[in-house]
Amino acid sequence: MPYSSSLSDKEWEIIEPLLPHKKQTRPPKWTKRQILDGIFYQLKNGCNWCDLPCIFTALLNSVLALQAVARDGGARADDDDVAWESARTRKKKLKWTTLLIIDSQAVKNTCNAGVESKGFCHYKCTNGIKRHLAVDTLGLPFFTHCTKASMSDDGGLIELLTQNLEYFRAKPVNIPKITILLDHGYHPDKITTALQILYPRIMTKMRFQLAPKPTKAEKATLGKAGFVPIATRWGKRTLECLDGTM
């Protein structure tokens, strides 16, 4: 009986051509679809590999082997690109987005992570890594980057955009600029200066905008305190209105 994480027939038709193929000396014991179902089960449920259900434990070595081949061969990135393009096409969105929302999150490493892969975030009091994520109005990952948690938000954003400069270089100048919406933990002037050193024309393709931040008086009027979601960063309908030309 398939699990909720198992591939549907339609999903398999999309993914199968992207998988690495190698010459087989004998018929495989397990199909690649079965192995992928095992990988997706672990990813969705967050369990240890050795705790996979009995249906998957027999093919555990094959699951781990295919995951390593797919990772090293770049198949995961190809899968993400195809899924992203397919979703945007269904929603009649163009390749050149007009709005990106970028933020970061500090998370703990596993207990056996080495010191070279983690740092301490004083702001969040977290010892681990920091993931920097840019999403479009569909909530799909557009750009991603991972650093030590000790990396500043500005530094992580600079690295994130630096890794994806080709996207901005290829963007035509005769279409609207990409608005990059940030919270008040970022410093657009500092980020702009660093990016213009690498690509002087980048600000002709994009612009930074800080999301509005409600004052204490405005929160009190709403009868709220602490963190209050901002419509332009959290409201899907509002985001779609802002990004109407996508």
N, C-alpha and C positions, 0 to 999 in steps of 0.2 A: 504494500500500500504506500503510495507516494506521500512525502511530507510536504508541508507548505513551502519549504525551501527548494523542493525538487523542480527541475526544469520542465516546462510545458513543451509540447511538440513544436510550437511556433518559436519558442525561445531557442530550442535546440537547433532548428534550421538556421538561425542567425549565427549562433556561436560555433557550430561544428566546423565551418570552413576556416575559422580563425585559429583553430588549435594546431599546435606543432605536429608534423607528421614525420615519422621516421620508418625506415625499412624494417619490416617485421620478419624475424627468422621463424616465427611460429605464431599461430593464431593467439591473440591476447586472451587471457582468462577472464578479464573484466572489460566491459565496453567503456569508452571515455565518458559516455553520458552517466554511467553508474558512478564513475570516479568523481565527476564534477558534482553530482548530487551529494556525495560525501563531503566534498570541500564546502559546498554552499550550506550544508547542514551545520558544520562546525562554525562557519562565519556568522550565520544567523543566530545560533544559540550560544555562542561563546564558550563552549565546553572544551575540555582538554581533548586532544586527539585520541587518547586511549579510552575516553569515555563516550566515544561514538556508539550509537545503537548497534545491536548485534548484526543488523543487516549490512553495516558498513565495516565492522571490525575485520572481517575476512579480507577486505581489499585495502586495509589501512596502508600498507607499504606502497601500493599502487597510487593511492590518493596522495601521499606525501611526495612520491616521485614525480607525478604529473604536475603538482603544484610548483615544485622546484623548476621543472622544465619550462612551464608557462611563465613563471616569474623571470627567469634568466633570459628567455627568448622574447620578452616583451609582449606576449600574447595578452596579458591582463590589460595593458594600455590600449591595445587594439580593440579589445572587447569594450572597454569604457568609451572609446571614441565612437564605435558603431552604435552602442546603446544611446549615447548622447545625441548623435545626429538623428537617429531614428525618432527619439522622443520629441526633439525640436521640430522635425519635419511634420509629425502628426499634429503638433500644435500650430503649424504654419509660422514657425519662427525662423528668422534668417540666421546665417552664420555670424553676422556682425551684430552682437548684442548692443543695446544702448544703455544697459544698466547692469552693474555688478555690485554685489554686497560682499564685503570682505571683513572677516573677523578672525580672531585666534582663540585657542583654548589650550590651557595647560593641563596635562593629565599625568598621572603617576606611571612610572615604569613598572615592570614586573620586578620582584624582589631580587632576581638574579641578573639584572641588567648591569652592564659595566659602566664605569664612571665616564668613559668616552662617549657614551650615547645619551647621557642625561645631564641636566643642570637644575639649579634651584630657582624657581620663580618667587621672588620676595612678595610680589603683589598678591599672588594667590596662595602663597605658602605651600607650593607644590614642588616636589622633587621628581623630575621626570622629563617629559618632552613637551613641546608646544606644536600644535598643528595649526597651520594657517590655511584658510579655505576661502575661495572666491566662488560664489554661486550666482546663477542667473535667476530670472523671475520664476522659473519653474522649480527652483530649489535644487537644480542639478549642479554637481561640482563642475566648475569651469576651469579653475587652476587650483592645485594643491601643493603644499610644501610642508615639510616636517623639520623642526630644529630642536635643539636643546631648550628646555623650559626657561633657561636663563637668557635666551635671546629676547630682545625688546620687540614690541609689536612693530615699530617702525623698521627695525632691522630685518625682521621676518618678511614684512611686506615688500621691502626693497629686493630681497632675494627672490621672493615669489614672482614678482613682475619681471625681474632680470632674466629668470629662466624662461619666460614666455614673451620676450621682446619681439620674436618673429611674428607673433600674432598681431602686434601693434604696427610693426613695419609693413606688413602686408595689407593692413586696413586702408581702404581708400579715404582720401581726405574730403571727398565731396559728399559724405554721409555724416549724420550726426555723431558728435563725440560720444565716447563711452563714459557715462557717469559712474564713478566708483564711490559708493556710499560707505562711509566709515563712522565709527563711533568716536567719542572724544578722547580716547586713549591714543589716537594717532596724531601726527603732526605733519600735515600735507606739505608745508613749505620745505621741511627737511627731506621728505621723501622725493619731492619734485627735483630738488637740487641734485640729489644722488642719481636719479634716473636720467636727468638731462646730460650728465657727464657721459653716460653710456649711449644714449640716443637723444641728441639735441632736439629732434622734432616730435618727441613723444607727446608733449602737451598739446599738439595740434590734433592728436587722435583721441585724447582722453582728458578728463578733468576730475578732480577730487571734490567731494562734498561731504561735510559733516552732518550727520543726522541730527534733527532737532532734539534737544534735551529738555524735558519738562522741569520747571522750577519747583521748589517746595510749595509755593503758593498754588501753582497749577495742580500739583498732586493733592493738596489739601482740598481744593475745590471738587476734585473727583472722588474724594474720600479714600485716597490710596496713599501708601507710603512705601519707601524702599524702591525696588526695581519695578519700573512700569514699562511694558513693551511699547515701542514706537511703531506707529502704523506703517511708516515708510520702510522699516526694517523687518517687521513681523507680519504685516497684513498682506496676504496674497493678492486680494482684489486691488488694493492700493498699488502694489508693485506692478501688476499687469497694466494698470492705467498709466503709470509712469513710463512703462516700457512698451507702449502701444505700437511702435514701429518695428519691433523685433520680428 
